[in-house]
Amino acid sequence: MTGKKREIHWLTGCPLIFILGFYLVIGGIGSPSLQAEDVEGLVQKVAPSVVRVEALNATRKVATGVVIEEGFILTTALISPGEERIYVIDTQGRRTKAEFVGFDPLSNLALIKSKVKLPALKKGKTDNLVPGSWIGVVCLSPENKPAVTQGIVSSVAENRLRLNVWVLPGSSGSPVIDKKGRMIGILR
């Protein structure tokens, strides 16, 4: 094949590659993205179960927590059994005292208890998750308003998911959700 013919074949193949690449990016084959209205619905469904957790002592530590059963909130072990005062703040800005129940050093998760009356988030399963599956992370912004990021599962291992997702400050302890708004993990 002469140089001119190779150049012509390459030029005719470029638009096809560009179109295929554009199709994949905007939501074609295998895209894990959800439509904005779907994500909005998931945030409305999940946010009432998400709280900001503050631990105050000599310093102020902030994390996110998720209600797993009435009064019981799962968060990161950033919250410890020390002489800290622990508070949870919900999406309405209500601040409630909480107490440390315990933590698991293997998962680095803590359990706290509060008199807050918020719905527990439904739990999902990770059986069907594969690299590329859509996930969302719901937390609270510094203004105590729901905040969400979305991404994909990077890898699946026993008792662990690796995610490709933007992490907002203070979102450690946030629920990781599936497309149905069910909790499939906790962000650490």
C-alpha positions as CSV (number, residue, x, y, z in Angstrom):
1,M,0.0,0.0,0.0
2,T,1.4,3.4,-0.9
3,G,1.8,6.2,1.5
4,K,-1.2,8.1,-0.1
5,K,-3.5,5.1,0.2
6,R,-2.6,4.6,3.9
7,E,-3.3,8.2,4.6
8,I,-6.8,8.0,2.9
9,H,-7.7,4.8,4.9
10,W,-6.6,6.4,8.1
11,L,-8.6,9.6,7.4
12,T,-11.8,7.7,6.5
13,G,-11.4,5.6,9.8
14,C,-11.0,8.7,12.0
15,P,-14.6,9.9,11.9
16,L,-15.9,6.4,12.7
17,I,-13.6,6.2,15.7
18,F,-14.6,9.7,16.8
19,I,-18.3,8.9,16.5
20,L,-18.0,5.6,18.4
21,G,-16.0,7.3,21.1
22,F,-18.6,10.1,21.4
23,Y,-21.4,7.6,21.6
24,L,-19.6,5.8,24.4
25,V,-19.0,9.0,26.3
26,I,-22.5,10.4,26.1
27,G,-24.2,7.3,27.4
28,G,-24.0,4.6,24.8
29,I,-22.7,1.1,25.2
30,G,-21.7,0.2,28.8
31,S,-22.1,3.7,30.3
32,P,-22.7,3.6,34.0
33,S,-24.2,7.1,34.2
34,L,-27.7,7.8,35.3
35,Q,-29.9,10.6,34.1
36,A,-30.0,13.7,36.3
37,E,-33.6,13.2,37.3
38,D,-32.8,9.6,38.4
39,V,-29.9,10.8,40.6
40,E,-32.2,13.6,42.0
41,G,-34.7,10.9,43.0
42,L,-32.1,8.8,44.6
43,V,-30.8,11.7,46.7
44,Q,-34.3,12.6,47.9
45,K,-34.8,8.9,48.9
46,V,-31.4,8.5,50.6
47,A,-30.8,11.9,52.2
48,P,-33.2,11.5,55.2
49,S,-31.0,8.6,56.4
50,V,-27.7,10.6,56.2
51,V,-26.3,12.8,59.0
52,R,-23.3,14.8,59.7
53,V,-21.3,13.5,62.7
54,E,-19.3,15.9,64.8
55,A,-16.9,14.8,67.6
56,L,-15.7,17.7,69.8
57,N,-12.9,17.6,72.3
58,A,-9.7,19.7,71.9
59,T,-10.4,19.5,68.2
60,R,-13.5,19.2,66.0
61,K,-13.7,16.1,63.8
62,V,-16.4,15.8,61.1
63,A,-17.6,12.8,59.3
64,T,-20.8,11.5,57.7
65,G,-23.0,8.8,59.2
66,V,-25.9,6.7,57.9
67,V,-28.9,5.5,60.0
68,I,-28.9,1.7,59.8
69,E,-31.6,1.1,62.4
70,E,-33.7,3.6,64.4
71,G,-31.3,5.5,66.6
72,F,-28.2,3.6,65.4
73,I,-25.8,5.4,63.1
74,L,-22.8,3.8,61.3
75,T,-19.8,6.1,60.7
76,T,-16.1,5.9,60.5
77,A,-13.8,5.2,63.4
78,L,-12.7,8.8,63.2
79,I,-15.3,9.0,66.0
80,S,-13.6,7.3,69.1
81,P,-14.6,6.4,72.6
82,G,-12.5,9.2,74.2
83,E,-13.9,12.0,76.2
84,E,-15.5,13.5,73.1
85,R,-18.9,15.0,72.9
86,I,-20.6,13.5,69.8
87,Y,-23.5,15.2,67.9
88,V,-25.4,14.3,64.8
89,I,-26.9,16.9,62.5
90,D,-29.6,16.0,60.0
91,T,-30.6,17.6,56.7
92,Q,-33.0,19.9,58.6
93,G,-30.2,21.3,60.7
94,R,-31.4,19.6,63.9
95,R,-28.5,18.8,66.2
96,T,-28.8,15.8,68.6
97,K,-26.4,14.4,71.1
98,A,-25.1,10.9,70.4
99,E,-23.1,8.4,72.4
100,F,-20.3,6.1,71.2
101,V,-21.4,2.4,71.1
102,G,-18.3,0.7,69.7
103,F,-16.1,0.3,66.7
104,D,-14.6,-2.5,64.5
105,P,-10.9,-2.1,64.1
106,L,-10.9,-4.3,61.0
107,S,-13.4,-2.2,59.0
108,N,-12.5,1.1,60.7
109,L,-16.2,1.7,61.3
110,A,-17.9,3.1,64.4
111,L,-21.4,2.7,65.7
112,I,-23.0,5.6,67.6
113,K,-26.5,5.9,69.1
114,S,-28.7,8.9,69.1
115,K,-32.4,9.7,69.9
116,V,-32.7,11.1,66.4
117,K,-35.8,9.7,64.7
118,L,-34.7,9.2,61.1
119,P,-35.5,6.3,58.7
120,A,-32.9,3.6,58.3
121,L,-31.4,3.2,54.8
122,K,-32.3,-0.1,53.1
123,K,-29.4,-2.4,52.5
124,G,-28.5,-3.7,49.0
125,K,-26.4,-6.6,47.8
126,T,-23.0,-6.5,46.2
127,D,-23.4,-9.9,44.4
128,N,-24.1,-8.3,41.0
129,L,-21.5,-5.5,41.2
130,V,-18.7,-5.7,38.6
131,P,-16.1,-3.3,37.6
132,G,-17.9,-0.5,35.8
133,S,-21.2,-0.7,37.8
134,W,-22.7,2.7,38.7
135,I,-22.5,3.8,42.4
136,G,-23.4,7.0,44.2
137,V,-22.2,8.6,47.4
138,V,-24.6,10.7,49.4
139,C,-23.3,13.0,52.2
140,L,-24.1,16.4,53.6
141,S,-22.5,19.7,52.4
142,P,-21.0,22.1,55.0
143,E,-24.4,23.8,54.9
144,N,-26.1,20.5,56.0
145,K,-27.8,20.0,52.6
146,P,-27.6,16.8,50.7
147,A,-24.6,16.4,48.4
148,V,-24.0,13.6,45.9
149,T,-21.2,12.3,43.7
150,Q,-21.4,9.4,41.3
151,G,-18.8,7.1,39.9
152,I,-18.1,3.4,39.1
153,V,-16.9,0.3,40.8
154,S,-13.2,-0.1,39.9
155,S,-12.7,-3.5,41.4
156,V,-14.6,-6.1,43.5
157,A,-12.9,-8.2,46.2
158,E,-14.2,-10.1,49.1
159,N,-15.5,-7.6,51.6
160,R,-14.2,-4.7,49.7
161,L,-15.1,-2.5,46.8
162,R,-12.7,-0.1,45.2
163,L,-14.4,2.9,43.7
164,N,-13.7,5.6,41.2
165,V,-15.6,8.5,42.7
166,W,-15.0,12.1,43.7
167,V,-14.8,12.3,47.5
168,L,-16.0,15.5,49.1
169,P,-14.5,16.8,52.4
170,G,-16.2,15.3,55.4
171,S,-17.8,12.4,53.4
172,S,-16.0,9.6,55.1
173,G,-18.7,7.4,56.6
174,S,-21.2,8.2,53.7
175,P,-23.3,5.4,52.3
176,V,-22.3,4.1,48.9
177,I,-25.6,3.4,47.0
178,D,-26.7,1.4,44.0
179,K,-29.0,2.4,41.2
180,K,-32.0,1.7,43.5
181,G,-30.8,3.8,46.4
182,R,-29.8,0.9,48.6
183,M,-26.7,1.0,50.7
184,I,-24.0,-1.4,49.3
185,G,-21.1,0.0,51.4
186,I,-19.7,2.8,53.5
187,L,-17.1,5.2,52.3
188,R,-13.8,5.0,54.3
